[in-house]
Amino acid sequence: MAFFMKTTLMIEDSILRLAKQQAAARDTTVSELVNQSIRSYLHSREAVAAEARPFSIPVFGQTRAQAPGVTPARLAELRDDGR
């Protein structure tokens, strides 16, 4: 069972004219046309979001430096020294 809420929308005149024409051509109401349009838009956005995969970069091995004597402080020192 569907529940409905009466609301006010600010719709551009040209869009409302087209909506009325489409509703008449489909033998439906402007309200039903707006509901169908919003439902379709929301479902298409959900489909796009469901297809989007988060970006990730695989990390292999340990995340710390492996070379002896290489520390963040030493790297910063080398960077600042300009070598």
Number of C-alpha atoms within 10 A of each C-alpha: 3 3 4 6 5 5 5 6 6 6 9 8 9 8 10 13 12 12 17 16 13 15 17 13 9 10 10 12 14 17 12 11 18 13 12 12 12 12 12 12 12 12 12 12 12 12 11 10 10 9 9 9 7 5 6 6 5 6 7 6 7 7 7 9 10 10 7 6 9 11 13 11 9 11 12 10 12 11 10 9 8 6 6
